[in-house]
Amino acid sequence: MTATAAAQTAAPTTAAFVPAPRWTVAALAALFEMPFNDLLFRAQEVHRQHHDANAVQRSTLLSIKTGGCSEDCGYCSQSAHHGTVEKEALLETEEVVAAARAARDKGATRFCMGAAWRGPKEKDLDRVTDMIAAVKALGLETCVTLGMLKDGQAEKLKAAGLDYYNHNLDTAPEFYGEVIKTHAQGERFDTLDKVREAGIKVCCGGIVGMGETRRQRASLLVELANMNPPPDSVPINELVPMPGTPLENAPPLDPFEFVRTIAVARITMPGSMVRLSAGRQEMSDELQALCFLAGANSIFYGDKLLTAGNPEADRDEALFSRLGLNAI
């Protein structure tokens, strides 16, 4: 059975609703196995059917509370288990607004705020909602990543004006326990359900290059693509090995494999914004160009991505100019 045949759309239950394709791991594994040029051609066809082929959305991410997280995520320098980053207090709203204004003036259209928590306490959530309202007043789309949410918290974020909530699946269900042991992946789905029910858009992706197999990369993308609906934004992160973390010596992912991952994400989630996220600092301009060809149409923009580096804004401007890309 071909990948296309394996992902046939089910018959509509009503005249107005057509269920999303139910992708299988076998179908996505078959996509990964396609000749590189054929895979990119197919991804570019899908991309052009749903998006402006030369438009890239730019987001900026600010760490509003760094270090001291109680979770043991093997890739993360902010985990208290690894002792690699000093715990810092939650930023003041004025500091966040100043950073958001600078990001807007540099061309970002979405401002994302990340806090190193298992989940926010109510007193902290009140301060974050103030930040959201203030950033929204600057004319920017707002996004936060705060960990796992309790009942009622998503509704408070929505009332403050939150547009997107980021909560990644990180990796395949069958590989998750190799990376994180302090919680199960199912808890992430619980938070995503709360976010959707509150009417907030979902930003959800994962990290590749943590030692997972190609089939496990396919399995991660199946989980994302079979969400109903798929995430509005899909960040594809390449592991940035951080000194002192369990994954500091993880072998680098083959660059063409990363491009294949972008292409398969585009084919299986045609309407989503597929974002180049962590790892761009280490990517050449040529590799990024291949990722855009494969269907990536969003980037994190600025000098820093939480605790990892990110290409400087001027470098991005030059790359966009060379490629004829338009920022949106």
C-alpha positions as CSV (number, residue, x, y, z in Angstrom):
1,M,0.0,0.0,0.0
2,T,1.4,3.4,-0.9
3,A,1.7,6.3,1.6
4,T,-1.1,8.1,-0.2
5,A,-3.4,5.1,-0.1
6,A,-2.7,4.5,3.5
7,A,-3.9,8.0,4.4
8,Q,-7.1,8.2,2.4
9,T,-9.6,10.6,3.9
10,A,-12.6,8.9,5.4
11,A,-16.1,9.6,4.0
12,P,-17.6,12.8,5.4
13,T,-20.3,12.3,8.1
14,T,-22.1,15.5,7.1
15,A,-22.0,17.7,4.1
16,A,-20.0,20.3,6.0
17,F,-17.4,18.2,7.8
18,V,-14.6,16.1,6.4
19,P,-12.5,14.3,9.0
20,A,-8.8,14.7,8.8
21,P,-6.8,11.8,7.4
22,R,-5.8,9.2,9.9
23,W,-2.1,8.8,9.2
24,T,-0.2,5.7,10.3
25,V,3.4,5.2,11.3
26,A,3.8,2.9,8.2
27,A,2.5,5.6,5.9
28,L,4.9,8.3,7.3
29,A,7.8,5.8,7.3
30,A,7.2,5.4,3.6
31,L,7.3,9.1,3.1
32,F,10.6,9.3,4.9
33,E,12.0,6.6,2.6
34,M,11.1,8.5,-0.6
35,P,14.0,9.8,-2.8
36,F,15.0,13.1,-1.4
37,N,14.1,15.1,-4.5
38,D,10.7,13.4,-4.8
39,L,9.9,14.1,-1.2
40,L,10.7,17.8,-1.4
41,F,8.7,18.1,-4.7
42,R,5.7,16.6,-3.0
43,A,6.1,18.8,0.1
44,Q,6.5,21.9,-2.1
45,E,3.3,21.0,-4.0
46,V,1.4,20.6,-0.7
47,H,2.9,23.8,0.6
48,R,1.9,25.9,-2.4
49,Q,-1.7,24.6,-2.2
50,H,-2.1,26.0,1.3
51,H,0.4,28.8,1.8
52,D,2.3,31.6,0.1
53,A,5.4,29.8,-1.1
54,N,7.7,32.8,-0.3
55,A,6.2,34.0,3.0
56,V,7.7,33.2,6.4
57,Q,6.2,34.2,9.8
58,R,8.6,35.4,12.4
59,S,8.2,34.9,16.2
60,T,10.4,36.0,19.1
61,L,10.8,33.9,22.3
62,L,11.7,35.3,25.7
63,S,12.4,33.3,28.8
64,I,10.4,35.1,31.4
65,K,11.4,32.7,34.2
66,T,14.7,30.7,33.8
67,G,15.9,27.6,35.6
68,G,14.7,25.6,38.6
69,C,12.2,23.4,36.8
70,S,11.2,20.3,38.7
71,E,11.0,18.1,35.6
72,D,13.9,16.0,34.5
73,C,13.7,16.5,30.7
74,G,17.0,15.1,29.4
75,Y,17.5,17.8,26.8
76,C,16.8,20.8,29.1
77,S,19.4,22.9,30.9
78,Q,16.7,24.5,32.9
79,S,15.9,21.3,34.9
80,A,16.8,21.5,38.5
81,H,17.9,17.9,38.2
82,H,20.9,18.8,36.1
83,G,22.1,21.9,38.0
84,T,23.2,23.6,34.8
85,V,21.4,26.9,34.9
86,E,20.9,29.2,37.9
87,K,17.3,29.7,39.0
88,E,16.0,33.2,38.3
89,A,12.9,35.0,39.4
90,L,10.0,35.7,37.1
91,L,10.6,38.9,35.1
92,E,8.7,42.1,35.8
93,T,6.0,43.0,33.3
94,E,8.0,46.2,32.3
95,E,11.0,44.1,31.2
96,V,8.8,41.8,29.1
97,V,7.1,44.7,27.4
98,A,10.4,46.3,26.6
99,A,11.6,43.1,25.0
100,A,8.3,42.7,23.1
101,R,8.5,46.2,21.8
102,A,12.0,45.6,20.5
103,A,11.0,42.4,18.9
104,R,8.1,44.1,17.1
105,D,10.4,46.9,15.9
106,K,12.7,44.2,14.5
107,G,9.8,42.7,12.5
108,A,8.4,39.9,14.7
109,T,4.7,39.5,14.6
110,R,4.3,37.0,17.5
111,F,5.9,37.2,20.9
112,C,6.3,34.0,22.9
113,M,7.0,33.9,26.6
114,G,8.4,30.8,28.2
115,A,8.7,29.9,31.9
116,A,10.6,26.9,33.4
117,W,7.8,25.4,35.5
118,R,6.1,22.1,35.8
119,G,3.0,24.3,35.7
120,P,2.2,27.8,36.9
121,K,1.0,28.6,40.4
122,E,-2.0,30.9,40.6
123,K,0.0,33.9,41.9
124,D,2.4,33.5,39.0
125,L,-0.4,33.0,36.5
126,D,-1.8,36.4,37.5
127,R,1.5,38.1,36.7
128,V,1.7,36.2,33.4
129,T,-1.8,37.4,32.4
130,D,-0.7,41.0,33.0
131,M,2.2,40.4,30.6
132,I,-0.1,38.9,28.0
133,A,-2.4,41.8,28.1
134,A,0.5,44.3,27.9
135,V,2.1,42.5,24.9
136,K,-1.2,42.2,23.2
137,A,-1.7,46.0,23.5
138,L,1.5,46.4,21.4
139,G,-0.3,44.8,18.4
140,L,1.6,41.5,18.7
141,E,0.1,38.0,18.7
142,T,0.8,36.4,22.1
143,C,2.0,32.9,23.0
144,V,3.1,31.3,26.2
145,T,4.7,28.1,27.3
146,L,4.2,27.5,31.0
147,G,4.1,23.7,31.4
148,M,1.1,21.8,32.4
149,L,-2.1,23.6,33.2
150,K,-4.7,23.0,35.9
151,D,-8.5,23.3,35.5
152,G,-9.5,26.9,34.9
153,Q,-6.0,28.2,34.0
154,A,-6.4,28.1,30.3
155,E,-9.6,30.2,30.6
156,K,-7.7,32.9,32.5
157,L,-5.1,33.0,29.8
158,K,-7.7,33.3,27.1
159,A,-9.4,36.1,29.0
160,A,-6.1,38.0,29.1
161,G,-5.9,37.9,25.3
162,L,-3.6,34.8,24.7
163,D,-3.6,33.7,21.1
164,Y,-1.4,30.5,21.3
165,Y,-0.3,28.1,23.9
166,N,2.9,26.1,23.2
167,H,3.1,22.6,24.7
168,N,5.3,20.2,22.7
169,L,4.9,16.4,22.7
170,D,8.7,16.3,22.5
171,T,9.1,12.8,21.0
172,A,7.4,9.6,20.1
173,P,5.3,7.9,22.7
174,E,7.5,4.8,22.7
175,F,10.7,6.9,23.2
176,Y,9.3,9.4,25.7
177,G,10.4,7.5,28.8
178,E,14.0,7.5,27.5
179,V,14.0,11.3,27.7
180,I,11.6,12.2,30.6
181,K,10.7,10.2,33.7
182,T,9.0,12.7,36.0
183,H,5.8,12.7,34.1
184,A,4.0,10.8,31.3
185,Q,3.3,12.1,27.8
186,G,-0.4,11.7,28.5
187,E,-0.2,14.6,30.9
188,R,0.8,16.8,27.9
189,F,-2.3,15.8,26.0
190,D,-4.4,16.7,29.1
191,T,-3.0,20.3,28.9
192,L,-3.6,20.5,25.2
193,D,-7.2,19.4,25.7
194,K,-7.6,22.3,28.2
195,V,-6.1,24.8,25.8
196,R,-8.4,23.8,22.9
197,E,-11.5,23.8,25.1
198,A,-10.6,27.4,26.2
199,G,-10.5,28.5,22.5
200,I,-6.7,29.1,22.4
201,K,-4.7,28.1,19.4
202,V,-2.3,25.2,19.8
203,C,1.4,25.4,19.2
204,C,2.8,21.8,19.5
205,G,5.7,20.1,18.0
206,G,8.8,18.1,19.1
207,I,12.5,17.7,19.2
208,V,14.5,15.5,16.9
209,G,18.1,14.3,17.2
210,M,17.8,12.9,20.8
211,G,18.8,9.4,19.7
212,E,15.4,8.4,18.4
213,T,15.1,6.2,15.3
214,R,13.6,7.4,12.0
215,R,10.5,5.3,12.7
216,Q,10.2,7.1,16.1
217,R,10.4,10.5,14.3
218,A,7.5,9.2,12.1
219,S,5.6,8.2,15.2
220,L,5.9,11.7,16.7
221,L,4.6,13.3,13.5
222,V,1.7,10.8,13.4
223,E,0.7,11.9,16.9
224,L,0.7,15.6,15.8
225,A,-0.9,15.1,12.4
226,N,-3.8,13.0,13.9
227,M,-4.8,15.6,16.4
228,N,-8.2,16.9,15.5
229,P,-7.5,19.5,14.2
230,P,-3.7,19.4,13.8
231,P,-1.7,22.1,15.7
232,D,-1.9,25.6,14.3
233,S,1.8,25.9,14.7
234,V,4.3,23.0,14.7
235,P,7.8,23.8,16.0
236,I,10.4,21.3,14.8
237,N,13.3,21.6,17.1
238,E,16.7,20.0,16.5
239,L,18.4,19.1,19.7
240,V,21.0,21.6,20.9
241,P,23.1,19.5,23.2
242,M,23.5,21.5,26.4
243,P,26.6,20.8,28.7
244,G,25.6,19.1,31.9
245,T,22.4,17.5,30.6
246,P,22.0,13.8,29.9
247,L,21.9,14.4,26.2
248,E,25.0,16.6,26.0
249,N,26.8,13.9,23.9
250,A,24.0,12.9,21.6
251,P,25.3,12.4,18.1
252,P,24.2,15.1,15.6
253,L,21.3,14.4,13.3
254,D,22.1,14.1,9.6
255,P,21.0,17.5,8.1
256,F,19.1,15.8,5.2
257,E,17.2,13.8,7.8
258,F,16.1,17.0,9.4
259,V,14.9,18.4,6.1
260,R,13.0,15.1,5.5
261,T,11.3,15.6,8.9
262,I,10.2,19.1,7.8
263,A,8.9,17.8,4.5
264,V,6.9,15.0,6.2
265,A,5.5,17.5,8.7
266,R,4.4,19.7,5.8
267,I,2.8,16.9,3.8
268,T,0.9,15.5,6.8
269,M,-0.1,18.9,8.3
270,P,-0.8,21.0,5.2
271,G,-2.6,23.9,6.9
272,S,-0.2,24.3,9.9
273,M,2.7,26.7,10.2
274,V,5.8,24.6,10.4
275,R,8.4,26.4,12.4
276,L,12.2,26.1,12.4
277,S,12.9,26.4,16.1
278,A,15.9,25.3,18.2
279,G,19.0,24.4,16.3
280,R,18.9,27.1,13.7
281,Q,22.0,28.6,15.2
282,E,24.0,25.6,14.0
283,M,22.3,25.5,10.5
284,S,24.0,26.9,7.4
285,D,22.0,29.3,5.2
286,E,21.9,26.5,2.6
287,L,20.3,24.0,5.1
288,Q,17.8,26.6,6.1
289,A,16.9,27.2,2.5
290,L,16.3,23.5,2.0
291,C,14.0,23.6,5.0
292,F,12.0,26.5,3.5
293,L,11.8,24.5,0.3
294,A,10.5,21.5,2.3
295,G,7.7,23.6,3.7
296,A,8.9,25.4,6.8
297,N,7.2,28.8,6.9
298,S,7.9,30.1,10.4
299,I,11.0,30.8,12.4
300,F,12.0,32.0,15.8
301,Y,13.7,35.3,15.2
302,G,16.2,37.1,17.4
303,D,19.4,36.5,19.4
304,K,18.3,33.9,21.9
305,L,15.9,31.0,22.2
306,L,15.4,30.4,26.0
307,T,18.9,29.3,27.0
308,A,20.2,28.4,23.5
309,G,21.5,30.7,20.9
310,N,19.5,31.7,17.8
311,P,20.7,33.4,14.6
312,E,21.0,37.1,14.9
313,A,18.3,39.2,13.4
314,D,20.6,40.8,10.8
315,R,21.7,37.4,9.6
316,D,18.1,36.4,9.1
317,E,17.3,39.7,7.2
318,A,20.2,39.0,4.9
319,L,19.1,35.4,4.3
320,F,15.5,36.5,3.6
321,S,16.9,39.0,1.1
322,R,19.0,36.4,-0.7
323,L,16.1,33.9,-1.0
324,G,13.5,36.5,-1.9
325,L,11.4,35.6,1.2
326,N,8.8,37.9,2.7
327,A,8.3,38.3,6.4
328,I,4.7,38.1,7.6
